[in-house]
Amino acid sequence: MNPIQRLLPTEDEDIGLFVIILSALAALNGLLFGFDTGVVSGALLYMSETFPQLEANAFLQGTVVSGAMVGAIVGAAFGGRLADRLGRRRLILLGAVLFFVGSFIMAVAPTVEILIVGRLLDGVGIGFASVVGPLYISEIAPAKIRGSLVTLNNVAITGGILVSYITNQIVASLAIGAGLSWRIMLGLGMAPAVVLFAGIFFMPESPRWLVEQGQEQQARSILSRVRNGANIDAEMEDILRMSKRDEGGFRDLLQPWLRPVLIVGLGLAVLQQITGINAVVYYAPTILESSGYSDIASLFGTIGIGSINVLLTIAAVFLVDRVGRRPLLLVGLVGMFASLTVLAAAYVLPGMGGVIGPVTIASLMLFVAFHAVSLGSVVWLVISEIFPLNVRGAAMGVTTLVLWFANFLVAQFFPSLFEIGPTVAFGAFAGITAAGLVFVYALVPETKGRTLEAIEADLRETGVADEDLALSEQADQSDHVEYVDD
């Protein structure tokens, strides 16, 4: 057994190193995703040197940051369908190209308008990555460790954010001038794009997608390699059975039997964003500045926040297939609510003026920690698991589109909300988190340790049972009406 296998929640010898390497390569999508969303937080501090109009215009600052989110909405809107049409592998390749081009345009942008164009292109790549990264991993991973491997994508996202914070701090400490610093920060996004572009040549296509395209022999060959040469007949039989169903589109997601999981997917996607995590990711230096820290100290503080984010996401890798999805979500939401409440209160309670800085950092770290181990890690996993194969690409596209729209709202309007008052901003996030706790407790199912085909089979059986019950009730009502008429 290889060393990595010993860390995963299984001792099966048929889970080889190859599937782990493929998952790590696919997770490079997450690294780019994280780097490009996090790097703007530091660059924003220095852009006003080049573009003075940003200095006192909170809405324009929000537009620069949220430009990537608008692009991500576009990428997510088309990413699911493109993943089904082009294949998972080709979409990863396209995303890497967009990351590179977008980062280059941002680095050389002569005007705010061109900068926003670069952010838009970069965002389309982020939208593609957020759809195809977890989708690819969930389709190649064995059921017993699927949660851990999909969560690698989240580790890469948080790792990318941390790397962006560290590079921002290094660039800022070089004292090379504010006008050049932000360009270097944003331009560094080209480096991981090149790494992802190179890595794609070592990745085979998803066996499940190949089956959908009628390429059964190639799918069988790849699945055998991914399963370390183990007997794959039963798994292939399940995949082939599910693939015989007609490919679905966006309209198919509105079928009555699919509505419950659609509500769960959309609800989790929105909750992950509007509970405030990206207010921290995009504006942590600005928040820390407001509590009395300097530019350099604020950037250094973000490294601590980013480190906590990575460490707790790594912890989620080892917990999600042991503890389960629901328990992590519930515990995380309780912790997020508590830390946001403390943060909101710190700005208004008497006697807090002298310690507002340390309280802010501590509260942000706790909030990020609880988010990382719950919503940050589990949402992408559950969304990639709960939808049937024939609509999985479309469903991933729709839920990720909604996720990025919620992200856009936070990125665009948080500066204006923060101007009204930090207590208002963080108090609103705390209220939303409390509502999210009720939503998860009431509606989110547990998917730990189950194959994608078993999850789909149960969903279909439940849908048929509900439909039969509805028809039976309708017939009973008709009989009752006829009896009354008589």
N, C-alpha and C positions, 0 to 999 in steps of 0.2 A: 504494500500500500504506500502511495506517495505521501509526502508530508502534508500537502494541502488537503488530501482526503481525510487525514486524521482530525483536521479542524472542522470538517463539515459534519452535519448531523446524520451520518450514515457510515456504515463500514462496508458497503457493497463494493466488491472488487470490479464490477462491471462499469463503475463510474470512473472513467479514466481522466488523465490529465488533459487530453485533447479538448473535451467539452469545457473545461475550466479556462484553457487558453483562448478558445473561441469567445467565451463570455467576456473575458478580459479585453479582447480586441473590440468586441461590440461596445463595451463600456467606454471606449475612447470617445464615442458619441457624447456620453455624459460628461467626460472631461472637458470637451469643447463647449458643451452646453454651459457647464459651471463657470469656466474661465470667462467666456464672453458675457455672461450675465453679471459676474462679480467685478470684472475689471473696471467697469464704468463708475463704480462707487468712488474709487480713488482719482480717476481721471477727471471727474466732475469738479473736484476741488481746484483744479488748475486751468480749466477751460476758459474761465473768465479773463485770463491774461490775454488770450487770443481773441475771444469773443466777449467783449464787455457787456453786451446785451443780456448775457446769462446771469450777471451779478445780482440783479434785483427782480428777476422775472421767474417766479417759482413755476409758473405754468410752462414756460419755455424749457426750463430745466427738466420738468417732468416729460416734456415731449422728446427731448434728447434721449432720456433713459427709456421711455416707453416705445420709442421707434422700433427697437428690437422686438418688443412684445407684439406690435402690429404685424411685423414680418413673421413672427412665430405663429400668429393667428392664421396667416395665409399658408404658411408651411404645414400647420396642423390640418387646415381645411382640405388640402390636397394630398397630404402625406399618407393618409390611410389608403386612399384609392390608388396612389402611385405605388405604395408598398404591395398592393394586390396586383397591379398591372405590370410594373417593372420588376418586381421582386425586392426582397429585403436588402440584398447585397448592393444592387445598383442604386437604390435610394440612399444608402450610406455613402456611396461614392459621390453622388450628386451633392449631398449635404456638406461633405468635406470641401468641395470646390467652392460652394457658396460661403463657407466660413472664411476661406482664404481671401476671396475677392472682397468680401465685406470688410474684413480687418484691414486690408490694404487701402481701400477707399477711405476708411475712417482715419488712418494714420496720415494721409496726405491731404485731407479735406481742407480747402481754402475758405469755405463758408460753413455756417451752421446748417444750411440746407443740404449741402453735399455730405456733411457729417451724418445727418439724419438718413440720407439715402443709404450710406454705408451701414448704419444701424439696421435699416429695413432689410437689406440683403443678408446681413449677418443673422437677423431674426428668422428669416425663412429657413436658413440652415439649422437654427435652433429648433424650429418647429418640426422639421424632418427628423432631427435627432431624437426629439422627445417622443415621437411616434415609433420610430423603427428600432431604436436601441433596446428598450424592454420587450418589444414584440419579437425581435430576432432571438433574444436570449430565452424568453419563455417557450419558444417553439423548438429549441434544440436541447433544453435542459431536462434531465430526468425528474419525474414528479417529486421524488424524495428530497431533492436539493434545489428545486426550481426557485423557491423563495430566496434562498441564499445567493444563488447566481444572479437572479434579476436584481437583487439588492446591490450587487456589485456596481450596477449602473448608477445607483444612488451614491455609493461611495465615490465613484468617479466624478459625479456632479459636485459633491461637497469638496472633493479633492481639487477639482478645477477652480472652485471658488477660493479655496485656501491658497492655491498657487497664484491666483490673480492678486490676492491681498499681499502675499509676500513679494511678488514682483513690483507691485505698486510701491511698497515700502522701500524696496531697494532703489528703484528709479528715483523716488522722491528724495532719498538720502544722498544721492549723487550730486545734488545741487547744480543741475545742468540747465536750469531755467524752466519756469512754469510752462512757457510756450512750447517747449520741446518735450517736456516730461509726459504730458498727457498723450502726445502722438506716439511716443515709444510704448507707453502702457497699452494703448489700443492696438498698435501694430504687432505686438508680441503674440496676438491671437493667430497669426499666420503659422507659427511654429507647430502647435499641436494639430493644426489642419493638415500639415504635411505628413505628420506621423500617422494620422488616421487614413489619409490617402494611400500611404504605403501599406498599412496593415490590412486593408481590404483585400489585397491580392492573396492573402493567406487564408481567407475565410470562404468556406463553401456556402452555397445557398441553403436556406431553410428547407429541411426535408418535407415539412408540411406544405410549404408553398409549392414545391416541386410536384407533390402529389396532386395538388389543385390544378397544376398545368398538365397533368397526364404523364409526367416523367417518373413513373413508379420505380424503375430500375435504378436510376440515378439517386432517387430519394432513399431507396433501400441501402445503397452503397454508402451514402453519407451517414445515414442513421446508424449503420453498423460500426463505422469508425467512431462516431460520437459516443456510442454505447460500449466502446472498448471491446468490440467483437462478440458481445453477448447475444443471446437469442432475441431477435427483435420481431418475431412473427406476430406475437400478440399485439404489440404496439402498432405495427404496420396495419394489422387487421382493423384496429380501432380507427386509425387515421383514414384508411381507405373507406370505411363505412361512413364516417362523418363527411368525407370529401364528396360523396355521391350526392349530397344535398346541393341544390342550386346555389350559386354564388349570390349573396345578398348585397344590397346597397343601403343607402341612408333610409329609404322608405321602409325597408324591412325591419329596421330597428324600432319602428312604431307598432309592430305586431303586439297584441295583448300579452302574449307569453314572454315577450322580451322586455316589456316596460319595467318590471321590477328591477332587473339588473341595469337597465339604462338609467333609472333614477339613482341607483347606488353609484354607478360610475360617474355620472354628472355631478352628483352631490359631493363625492369625495374629491373630484377634480377642483370644484369651486372652493371647498373647505381648505384644501392644501394651500391655496393662494390668499384668500381673503382673511385668514387668521393672522396675517401680518408678517410672514417670514420674509417676503421679498421687500418689504419696507426696510427690514434689517439688512438684507443682502445688498440692496441698491444704495441705501442711504445711511449705513452704519457710521461712516466718518462724519456725516452731517449731524446725526443724532448725538454722537460723542462730543463734537464741537459745541453743540448747544448746552452741554453740561459742564463746559469749562476747559476742555482739552484743546491743545494746539493741533495744527494740521498733522504734523509728524506723529504726535502722541495718539491722535485719532486713528491714523493708519496703522500704528503699532497695535492699538487696541483691537482693530478688526482681525489681526492675525490670531489673537487669542480666541475670538469668537469663531473664526473659521476653523481653528484647530479642534475646538469642542464639537463643531458640526461634523467634522470628519470622524473623530473618535467614536461618537455615539452612532454614526451611520455604520461604522465597522461593527460596533456592538450589535446593531440590528441584523447584520448578516448572520450572526450566530444565534440570534434569538428567534427570528421570524419563522423558522421551520421547527423550532423546539416549543416555543411559547404559543405561537399562533398569531394570526393577523389581528383579530378582534382585541385580545388583551393588550397588545402593544398600542393600538389606536386609543383605547379607553384610558389607559394610564398616561399616555402622552398628552392627551387633551386636558386631563385634570391638571397636570403639571404646567402646561402652557397657560391655562386660565389663571392659575395661582401667580405665576411670574409676571404675566401681563397686568394683573390687578395691582401687584406691588409697584410695578413700573409706573402705572398711571397715577397711583397715590403719591409716589415720591415727589412729583412735581408740585403738589398742592399742600401736603402736610406741613404744618409749621415745624421749624427746627431742622428741616432736611437740606437747607441750602448749602451747608458745609460738607455734606456727604453725598450730594446728588450724583457726582461723578462716579464714585465707587458703586453706589446702588444701581446706577444705570448699567454699568458694565456687568455687574453680577446678575441683574435681572435679565439682560439680553442673553448672557451666556446660558442661564437656566432655560430660558424660553427656547433658544436654538437647540439645546440639548434634548429637551422633551419633543420638539418638533422633529429632530433628526431621527429619533428612535421610533417615531410613530408615523405621522402624516408624511414626512419627508421620504421615508423608506417604503412604507406599506402601500401608499396610494398607487404608485406606478405598478407595483406587483399585482394588486387586486384587479386593477383595470385590465392588465394583460391576461388575467386568468378567467374572468367571469363571462366573457362573451363567446358565443359559438364560433367555430372555425369559419363558416361561410360568410359571417359578417364581422369577423374580428378586425380586419383592416379598417373597414368603414367605421366601426365602433370606436376603435382607437383614435381615428381621425376626429370624430365628433367630440369625444370626451376631452381630447387634448386641445382641440380648438376652443372649447369652453374654458378649459384650464388657462389657456393663454389670454383669453379675453379677460378673465378675472385678474390675471397677473397684470395686464395692461391697465386696468382700473386702479390697482394699487400703485403701480409705478407712476401713472400720470397724476393722480390726485393726492398722493401722500404728502408731497411738499406743501400743497395748499392746506391740507388738513392739519399738518404739523404747525403751520403758521397760526392757525386758530388757537392751538394749544396742544402740547404733548399729552396732557391728561385726556383730552377729547379723543385724540388719535388712538392711544393705547387702550383707553376704556372701551372704544368701539370694537377693537380687535378682541378684547376680553369677552364682550357680550356675544360676538359671533362664535367664539370658541365654545362658550357654554351651549349655544344652540347646536353646534357640531357634535358635542358629546351626546346629546339626546338623539341626534340623527344616527350616529354610529351604533349606539346601543339598540335602537329600534329596528334598523334595516340592514346593516352590513353583515353578510354571512361569513362563516369560517371556511377557508379553502385549503388549509394546511394538509399536506400529504396526499392530495388527490390529483389524479391525472386530469388534464384539460378535457379529455373525452368524457370522463366520469362526471365532471362538473356540468358539462353540456347536456349529458343524458338526463341528469337529475332536473336540470332547468326545463328541458322539454317535457318530461313526465309531469312536473308540477304544473306547467302551462296547460297541458292537456287535461289534467285533473280539474284545474280551476275553470277551464272552458266547459267541461262536462257539467260541473256544478252549476255554472251560470245558466247553461241550457236547461238543466233540470229545474232550477228555480223559475225560469221563464215559463216552462211548460206547466208547472204547478200553478203559477199565476193565471195562465190561460184557462186551465181547468176550473179554477175558482171563479173566473169571470163568467164562463159558460154556465156554471151552476147557479150563480146569482141571477143571470138572465132568464134561466128557466123558471 
